[in-house]
Amino acid sequence: MDVGSLISEFGFPVVLCVGLGYFIFFIWRFIGEHIDPALADMHVALIRVIDKTRMLDQDMIRLQQKVNVVLEYKARQQVLEEAKQKEALRKQEEQEEDE
């Protein structure tokens, strides 16, 4: 049967409602078969990305703490070396004065 004969026999609103019902069924089935599995896969991938981002953030915090400790040790070492240089200079000046 063609669309014209269906409209003449059942009327335009009835044929339109049946067509709309089929369209809704087709969309529902397409979403169920294609979109929902893809969304589930993307959800799992998103959770993995979030977990890896958190781990990287924690690693960055640990690395920053280590860098801060190294910089603090370097600053302490520099202060100690400056103090040794000043002490050596003072001893040298005392020796020059004694001579």
C-alpha beads as a LAMMPS data file, in Angstrom:
LAMMPS data file: protein, C-alpha beads

99 atoms
98 bonds

1 atom types
1 bond types

-500.0 500.0 xlo xhi
-500.0 500.0 ylo yhi
-500.0 500.0 zlo zhi

Masses

1 110.0

Atoms # bond

1 1 1 0.000 0.000 0.000
2 1 1 1.148 3.476 -0.685
3 1 1 0.860 6.474 1.614
4 1 1 -2.005 8.059 -0.359
5 1 1 -4.284 5.059 -0.041
6 1 1 -3.473 4.737 3.687
7 1 1 -4.386 8.400 4.217
8 1 1 -7.635 8.029 2.269
9 1 1 -8.596 4.888 4.199
10 1 1 -7.508 5.813 7.792
11 1 1 -7.110 9.575 7.706
12 1 1 -4.088 11.835 7.932
13 1 1 -3.868 12.060 11.755
14 1 1 -3.896 8.283 12.194
15 1 1 -1.227 7.693 9.536
16 1 1 0.865 10.522 10.988
17 1 1 0.619 9.044 14.514
18 1 1 1.675 5.598 13.262
19 1 1 4.594 7.150 11.379
20 1 1 5.609 9.163 14.420
21 1 1 5.362 6.046 16.590
22 1 1 7.672 4.180 14.208
23 1 1 10.087 7.119 14.224
24 1 1 10.155 7.149 18.040
25 1 1 10.663 3.353 18.098
26 1 1 13.533 3.658 15.607
27 1 1 15.245 6.400 17.653
28 1 1 14.737 4.447 20.899
29 1 1 16.275 1.309 19.390
30 1 1 19.203 3.258 17.874
31 1 1 19.987 4.894 21.228
32 1 1 19.765 1.555 23.026
33 1 1 22.010 -0.273 20.564
34 1 1 24.596 2.383 19.707
35 1 1 24.600 5.339 22.073
36 1 1 24.251 3.601 25.478
37 1 1 27.225 1.207 24.987
38 1 1 29.372 4.078 23.724
39 1 1 28.390 6.168 26.749
40 1 1 29.292 3.294 29.085
41 1 1 32.720 2.974 27.428
42 1 1 33.265 6.726 27.659
43 1 1 32.248 6.682 31.331
44 1 1 34.883 4.049 32.085
45 1 1 37.477 6.002 30.094
46 1 1 36.564 9.196 31.960
47 1 1 37.008 7.479 35.327
48 1 1 40.456 6.244 34.216
49 1 1 41.458 9.736 33.110
50 1 1 40.303 11.245 36.413
51 1 1 42.265 8.609 38.380
52 1 1 45.414 9.216 36.336
53 1 1 45.036 12.974 36.768
54 1 1 44.780 12.556 40.535
55 1 1 47.856 10.327 40.577
56 1 1 49.785 12.865 38.503
57 1 1 48.681 15.637 40.837
58 1 1 49.911 13.657 43.836
59 1 1 53.193 12.958 42.045
60 1 1 53.594 16.669 41.281
61 1 1 53.021 17.529 44.954
62 1 1 55.635 14.965 46.057
63 1 1 58.095 16.206 43.449
64 1 1 57.569 19.820 44.530
65 1 1 58.243 18.859 48.145
66 1 1 61.463 17.125 47.114
67 1 1 62.559 20.155 45.090
68 1 1 61.817 22.419 48.059
69 1 1 63.934 20.211 50.340
70 1 1 66.827 20.228 47.862
71 1 1 66.631 24.012 47.529
72 1 1 66.577 24.367 51.316
73 1 1 69.659 22.124 51.659
74 1 1 71.398 24.109 48.935
75 1 1 70.640 27.394 50.719
76 1 1 71.936 25.954 54.029
77 1 1 75.091 24.713 52.312
78 1 1 75.646 28.132 50.778
79 1 1 75.266 29.821 54.172
80 1 1 77.748 27.363 55.713
81 1 1 80.252 27.942 52.899
82 1 1 79.936 31.718 53.298
83 1 1 80.507 31.346 57.047
84 1 1 83.617 29.210 56.406
85 1 1 84.929 31.768 53.922
86 1 1 84.387 34.594 56.402
87 1 1 86.138 32.572 59.131
88 1 1 89.057 31.814 56.827
89 1 1 89.304 35.482 55.845
90 1 1 89.228 36.523 59.509
91 1 1 91.993 34.030 60.377
92 1 1 94.063 35.254 57.468
93 1 1 93.651 38.864 58.603
94 1 1 94.673 37.884 62.161
95 1 1 97.772 36.147 60.857
96 1 1 98.679 39.226 58.797
97 1 1 98.233 41.432 61.861
98 1 1 100.465 39.138 63.967
99 1 1 103.245 39.292 61.413

Bonds

1 1 1 2
2 1 2 3
3 1 3 4
4 1 4 5
5 1 5 6
6 1 6 7
7 1 7 8
8 1 8 9
9 1 9 10
10 1 10 11
11 1 11 12
12 1 12 13
13 1 13 14
14 1 14 15
15 1 15 16
16 1 16 17
17 1 17 18
18 1 18 19
19 1 19 20
20 1 20 21
21 1 21 22
22 1 22 23
23 1 23 24
24 1 24 25
25 1 25 26
26 1 26 27
27 1 27 28
28 1 28 29
29 1 29 30
30 1 30 31
31 1 31 32
32 1 32 33
33 1 33 34
34 1 34 35
35 1 35 36
36 1 36 37
37 1 37 38
38 1 38 39
39 1 39 40
40 1 40 41
41 1 41 42
42 1 42 43
43 1 43 44
44 1 44 45
45 1 45 46
46 1 46 47
47 1 47 48
48 1 48 49
49 1 49 50
50 1 50 51
51 1 51 52
52 1 52 53
53 1 53 54
54 1 54 55
55 1 55 56
56 1 56 57
57 1 57 58
58 1 58 59
59 1 59 60
60 1 60 61
61 1 61 62
62 1 62 63
63 1 63 64
64 1 64 65
65 1 65 66
66 1 66 67
67 1 67 68
68 1 68 69
69 1 69 70
70 1 70 71
71 1 71 72
72 1 72 73
73 1 73 74
74 1 74 75
75 1 75 76
76 1 76 77
77 1 77 78
78 1 78 79
79 1 79 80
80 1 80 81
81 1 81 82
82 1 82 83
83 1 83 84
84 1 84 85
85 1 85 86
86 1 86 87
87 1 87 88
88 1 88 89
89 1 89 90
90 1 90 91
91 1 91 92
92 1 92 93
93 1 93 94
94 1 94 95
95 1 95 96
96 1 96 97
97 1 97 98
98 1 98 99
